[in-house]
Amino acid sequence: MKMSINKVKSMICTTLTKSMPAIAFFGRMAFSFVFLITAIQDYADHYGGGAGGPLEKTMGPAVNVLSKYGSKALTFYFGMQVVAFDVRLIEFALISAKATAALWFIFGQSIPAYFLLVTQIFSTVIPFPTNLNDFTQNLTLIGALLYYIGLKHTIDNLDEEKNKENETEG
């Protein structure tokens, strides 16, 4: 029994078209798993060693000095009392935002990709990594997120154009 090349191509395209949502889901799951692992690792670095994470090590002393003297200046000039500020709170917020956005990213929306992008930029730029390998890995993840956001935007635009064409025909 001979099968023509067109039939084989049609079968392959049909199979890929029907299995693509599952492949995309597992791809998003694998990609979000990277962010979940980094969030867990950041949490372990932050609370496991007791010395705090990289944000506390690099920005902690500067924030403490600014809050100490800023509190004195605001109290003197305006009579306002400034609450003590802890850098660990910001670091914990970044860790929890990264973990939450990674879980949310599995469902294929672009909003969690923007959250992941912002948290990845903050965790790359603010506590500038001393290890070049960590820095390049962070930049790679930022590039992959930008690629995903651009691809998602393109697919959404194609879907809108397809819907407009169907409305004008019908």
Phi, psi and omega per residue, in radians:
M1 nan 2.142 -3.109
K2 -1.661 2.400 3.039
M3 -1.991 2.341 3.125
S4 -1.329 2.772 -3.135
I5 -1.102 -0.624 3.125
N6 -1.120 -0.656 3.103
K7 -1.163 -0.706 3.121
V8 -1.120 -0.784 3.111
K9 -1.063 -0.740 3.132
S10 -1.100 -0.723 3.121
M11 -1.132 -0.758 -3.136
I12 -1.125 -0.785 3.134
C13 -1.097 -0.719 3.123
T14 -1.121 -0.758 3.138
T15 -1.104 -0.801 3.136
L16 -1.143 -0.684 -3.134
T17 -1.126 -0.702 -3.133
K18 -1.325 -0.507 -3.111
S19 -1.626 -0.141 -3.081
M20 -1.068 -0.710 3.100
P21 -1.058 -0.659 3.112
A22 -1.195 -0.720 3.119
I23 -1.118 -0.744 3.129
A24 -1.130 -0.677 3.115
F25 -1.082 -0.824 -3.138
F26 -1.193 -0.557 3.046
G27 -1.141 -0.756 3.093
R28 -1.135 -0.639 3.109
M29 -1.114 -0.777 3.128
A30 -1.130 -0.711 -3.133
F31 -1.192 -0.708 3.117
S32 -1.224 -0.464 3.090
F33 -1.071 -0.622 3.093
V34 -1.071 -0.774 -3.132
F35 -1.218 -0.627 3.081
L36 -1.119 -0.750 3.126
I37 -1.110 -0.728 3.118
T38 -1.174 -0.605 3.087
A39 -1.161 -0.723 3.100
I40 -1.145 -0.701 3.112
Q41 -1.149 -0.719 3.080
D42 -1.092 -0.706 3.116
Y43 -1.113 -0.735 3.117
A44 -1.151 -0.683 3.082
D45 -1.131 -0.673 -3.068
H46 -1.250 -0.815 -3.043
Y47 -1.836 -0.284 -3.085
G48 -1.324 -0.810 -3.079
G49 -1.426 -0.364 -3.136
G50 1.495 -0.303 -3.128
A51 -1.511 -0.130 -3.133
G52 1.623 2.988 -3.116
G53 -1.525 -3.015 -3.095
P54 -1.145 -0.553 3.122
L55 -1.168 -0.723 3.133
E56 -1.186 -0.629 -3.127
K57 -1.213 -0.676 -3.079
T58 -1.556 -0.725 -3.042
M59 -1.742 -0.301 -3.060
G60 -0.964 -0.918 -3.135
P61 -1.067 -0.680 -3.135
A62 -1.169 -0.729 3.132
V63 -1.168 -0.676 3.106
N64 -1.089 -0.747 3.127
V65 -1.155 -0.787 3.141
L66 -1.109 -0.722 -3.136
S67 -1.225 -0.585 3.124
K68 -1.168 -0.919 -3.111
Y69 -1.341 -0.548 3.071
G70 -1.166 -0.617 3.100
S71 -1.144 -0.732 3.121
K72 -1.137 -0.729 -3.123
A73 -1.182 -0.773 3.128
L74 -1.148 -0.650 3.112
T75 -1.160 -0.739 -3.111
F76 -1.187 -0.825 -3.033
Y77 -1.460 -0.663 -3.019
F78 -2.045 -0.170 -3.130
G79 1.309 0.306 3.134
M80 -1.662 2.446 3.075
Q81 -1.700 2.259 -3.121
V82 -1.706 2.326 3.121
V83 -1.310 2.487 3.103
A84 -1.042 2.409 -3.046
F85 -1.949 2.346 -3.125
D86 -2.038 2.228 -3.118
V87 -1.195 -0.469 -3.132
R88 -1.074 -0.495 3.105
L89 -1.157 -0.735 3.096
I90 -1.140 -0.737 -3.139
E91 -1.114 -0.726 3.101
F92 -1.146 -0.652 3.098
A93 -1.117 -0.710 3.099
L94 -1.136 -0.711 -3.141
I95 -1.135 -0.811 -3.124
S96 -1.204 -0.602 3.082
A97 -1.150 -0.685 3.120
K98 -1.146 -0.755 -3.135
A99 -1.168 -0.740 3.137
T100 -1.141 -0.777 3.133
A101 -1.152 -0.588 3.103
A102 -1.146 -0.710 3.092
L103 -1.187 -0.663 -3.133
W104 -1.239 -0.513 -3.092
F105 -1.127 -0.459 -3.105
I106 -1.029 -0.538 -3.058
F107 -1.452 0.036 2.936
G108 1.461 0.374 3.082
Q109 -1.580 2.815 3.110
S110 -1.585 -0.319 3.124
I111 -1.077 -0.788 3.091
P112 -1.132 -0.465 3.078
A113 -1.147 -0.678 3.069
Y114 -1.151 -0.705 3.074
F115 -1.072 -0.790 3.121
L116 -1.100 -0.665 3.121
L117 -1.097 -0.804 -3.136
V118 -1.121 -0.799 3.139
T119 -1.146 -0.606 3.122
Q120 -1.219 -0.662 3.091
I121 -1.139 -0.773 3.104
F122 -1.083 -0.737 -3.108
S123 -1.329 -0.218 3.082
T124 -1.625 -0.763 -2.970
V125 -1.541 -0.793 -3.024
I126 -1.127 -1.076 3.050
P127 -1.552 1.443 -3.021
F128 -0.938 2.088 -3.060
P129 -1.230 2.447 3.120
T130 -1.449 -0.391 3.129
N131 -1.553 2.124 -3.102
L132 -1.144 -0.549 3.120
N133 -1.113 -0.760 3.096
D134 -1.089 -0.714 -3.119
F135 -1.117 -0.776 -3.130
T136 -1.206 -0.591 3.066
Q137 -1.140 -0.716 3.098
N138 -1.118 -0.722 3.102
L139 -1.148 -0.599 3.082
T140 -1.125 -0.748 3.107
L141 -1.142 -0.662 3.089
I142 -1.101 -0.763 3.110
G143 -1.095 -0.715 3.121
A144 -1.139 -0.679 3.099
L145 -1.153 -0.731 3.093
L146 -1.098 -0.682 3.078
Y147 -1.099 -0.780 3.136
Y148 -1.091 -0.769 -3.126
I149 -1.098 -0.756 3.110
G150 -1.124 -0.724 3.121
L151 -1.154 -0.735 3.119
K152 -1.094 -0.718 3.129
H153 -1.118 -0.725 3.131
T154 -1.129 -0.768 3.140
I155 -1.120 -0.724 3.109
D156 -1.096 -0.690 3.102
N157 -1.143 -0.687 3.103
L158 -1.135 -0.692 3.099
D159 -1.107 -0.705 3.113
E160 -1.110 -0.750 3.127
E161 -1.129 -0.686 3.121
K162 -1.120 -0.723 3.112
N163 -1.138 -0.682 3.117
K164 -1.127 -0.697 3.129
E165 -1.148 -0.690 3.124
N166 -1.162 -0.602 3.126
E167 -1.205 -0.672 -3.124
T168 -1.272 -0.540 3.115
E169 -1.285 -0.646 -3.036
G170 -1.509 nan nan
